[in-house]
Amino acid sequence: MTNKPKIIISVNDFLVGGAQKLIVDQLEYFYKNGYDVSLVTLMDFNERANLYHLVPSYIKVYRINIKSSYDIFGWVRLFRVFKKVRPDVVFSHLFLSNMMVRIISFFLSFRVFTVEQNTYTNKDRKSIFIDRLLSGRSEKIIAVSDEVRDFTIIQQRIKPNKCIVVPNGVDVKAIEKFKKTISKKESRIKKNIDKNTKVFISVARLTPQKNLDLLIESFIDFHSKNLNTILIMLGGGGEYEKLKTKIGRENAEGYIKMMGNVSDVYIYCRSADFLISTSYIEGLSIAFLEALSFGLPIISTKTGGTGVLIKDGVNGFIISDFKKDSVIEAIDRAMLANYDNLSKEALVVSKDFSVDETSKKYEALI
C-alpha cells in the first residue's frame, strides 16, 4: 500500500494518438514510483484500433463507454467510478474529459489538472464558453508548448499564472534500445524497401486537421521528378477511404502507401529518411518526438510545437504556408541538404524530451 495521492488519468478515448501514447508511459511512471494510478476512458470505438494492449495489466482501467455528453447513464457510470476510486488528483486530457471531470469535481473532492495538447483554432463557441466557465475548477492548465499556452490563455480568458508549460515526452531509452536491435538496412529488408529509395513517412490520425490532401497532392508532383522516392502513411481515421480513393485515382499506389494503424511504427521510423507533416494544427507532436529520437529530420508546416522542435535547415525544414509549391520547395531543400548533419541535430533535440522528465514535472504538481 502507498500513502501517496491516488491518481486518475482521464481521456476522451484510447484510440491510437499522441496523448494516448503519453498516457501509457505516464501510467507506468506513476505506478513504478509508488502511486495508486488508474486510467479512465470515456468513449469506446470497438471497430477502430486502440492502445489498451499497451497498458500494463497491473493498472486499473475503467472504460465508461459514454455515447455523448448528453448520455445521462454515462455520467452516472463516470460519477460512480470517481466515487469508488476517490482520487486525490486527476490529470485530464481533451475537451470532453476536461469538461466532465471538472463538473464532477464540484461534487467530489479532488484536484484537477487539465491538459491542452493543441491550438484548437476550430473549437466551436459552445466549447470555448464551457472551457472558460470551468477553467476555475482546474488547479492548473497544462499546455504542451509556449504557443499552446499563449493560445489557451487568450481563448479561455485565464490569468497567465493559471497555465503552465510541460512539454510532451517520449520513451527515449526504449527507442535507443530498439535501434540497437535492428539497423536501418535490416528494417528496410523487413519492410521490402529498396536501400536506395528515399523514404518519407507520415504518422497521423486521418482527420481533416492533418491536411493530408495537401500532402498527397504535393508528393505526387514531387515524385514525378524524383522517381526513387516513396511516401508511407501510418495511421487510421475517418478519412482513410477518401484518401485511399484519391491515391488510386492518381495511380499513385506504387509510391504512396497507406498502411493504416500499425503496431510496428518503430520499424517504419527506423527504415525512413524523413518525417513529413502538412497539418493545420499540432501541439507538441509525439510522432515528431519519436521521429527525432530516430534521427529523422522533420519537414512540417509551422504549427504549435514546430518552432520548439524544428530549426529550419538544421534538423528539419519548415513549410512556409499551406500551398503545394511550398511543400515541394521544403522537400527539395531537404533532398539537397547534408543528411548526416540533419540527422545528428535531430538526435540532439530529441534528448530534451524524455517522458521521464515530463512525468517528473507532472509529479511536482501533485
Rosetta blueprint (number, residue, H / E / L):
1 M L
2 T L
3 N L
4 K L
5 P L
6 K E
7 I E
8 I E
9 I E
10 S E
11 V E
12 N L
13 D L
14 F L
15 L E
16 V L
17 G L
18 G H
19 A H
20 Q H
21 K H
22 L H
23 I H
24 V H
25 D H
26 Q H
27 L H
28 E H
29 Y H
30 F H
31 Y H
32 K H
33 N L
34 G L
35 Y L
36 D E
37 V E
38 S E
39 L E
40 V E
41 T E
42 L L
43 M L
44 D L
45 F L
46 N L
47 E L
48 R L
49 A L
50 N E
51 L L
52 Y H
53 H H
54 L H
55 V L
56 P L
57 S L
58 Y L
59 I L
60 K E
61 V E
62 Y E
63 R E
64 I L
65 N L
66 I L
67 K L
68 S L
69 S L
70 Y L
71 D L
72 I H
73 F H
74 G H
75 W H
76 V H
77 R H
78 L H
79 F H
80 R H
81 V H
82 F H
83 K H
84 K H
85 V H
86 R L
87 P L
88 D L
89 V E
90 V E
91 F E
92 S E
93 H E
94 L L
95 F H
96 L H
97 S H
98 N H
99 M H
100 M H
101 V H
102 R H
103 I H
104 I H
105 S L
106 F L
107 F L
108 L L
109 S L
110 F L
111 R E
112 V E
113 F E
114 T E
115 V E
116 E E
117 Q L
118 N L
119 T L
120 Y L
121 T L
122 N L
123 K L
124 D L
125 R H
126 K H
127 S H
128 I H
129 F H
130 I H
131 D H
132 R H
133 L H
134 L H
135 S H
136 G H
137 R H
138 S E
139 E E
140 K E
141 I E
142 I E
143 A E
144 V L
145 S L
146 D H
147 E H
148 V H
149 R H
150 D H
151 F H
152 T H
153 I H
154 I H
155 Q H
156 Q H
157 R L
158 I L
159 K L
160 P H
161 N H
162 K H
163 C E
164 I E
165 V E
166 V L
167 P L
168 N L
169 G L
170 V E
171 D L
172 V H
173 K H
174 A H
175 I H
176 E H
177 K H
178 F H
179 K H
180 K H
181 T H
182 I L
183 S L
184 K H
185 K H
186 E H
187 S H
188 R H
189 I H
190 K H
191 K L
192 N L
193 I L
194 D L
195 K L
196 N L
197 T L
198 K E
199 V E
200 F E
201 I E
202 S E
203 V E
204 A L
205 R L
206 L L
207 T L
208 P H
209 Q H
210 K H
211 N L
212 L H
213 D H
214 L H
215 L H
216 I H
217 E H
218 S H
219 F H
220 I H
221 D H
222 F H
223 H H
224 S H
225 K H
226 N L
227 L L
228 N L
229 T E
230 I E
231 L E
232 I E
233 M E
234 L E
235 G L
236 G L
237 G L
238 G L
239 E L
240 Y H
241 E H
242 K H
243 L H
244 K H
245 T H
246 K H
247 I H
248 G H
249 R H
250 E L
251 N L
252 A L
253 E L
254 G L
255 Y L
256 I E
257 K E
258 M E
259 M E
260 G E
261 N L
262 V L
263 S L
264 D L
265 V H
266 Y H
267 I H
268 Y H
269 C H
270 R H
271 S H
272 A L
273 D L
274 F E
275 L E
276 I E
277 S E
278 T L
279 S L
280 Y L
281 I L
282 E L
283 G L
284 L L
285 S L
286 I H
287 A H
288 F H
289 L H
290 E H
291 A H
292 L H
293 S H
294 F L
295 G L
296 L L
297 P L
298 I E
299 I E
300 S E
301 T E
302 K L
303 T L
304 G L
305 G L
306 T H
307 G H
308 V H
309 L H
310 I L
311 K L
312 D E
313 G L
314 V L
315 N L
316 G E
317 F E
318 I E
319 I E
320 S L
321 D L
322 F L
323 K L
324 K H
325 D H
326 S H
327 V H
328 I H
329 E H
330 A H
331 I H
332 D H
333 R H
334 A H
335 M H
336 L H
337 A L
338 N L
339 Y H
340 D H
341 N H
342 L H
343 S H
344 K H
345 E H
346 A H
347 L H
348 V H
349 V H
350 S H
351 K L
352 D L
353 F L
354 S E
355 V H
356 D H
357 E H
358 T H
359 S H
360 K H
361 K H
362 Y H
363 E H
364 A H
365 L H
366 I L
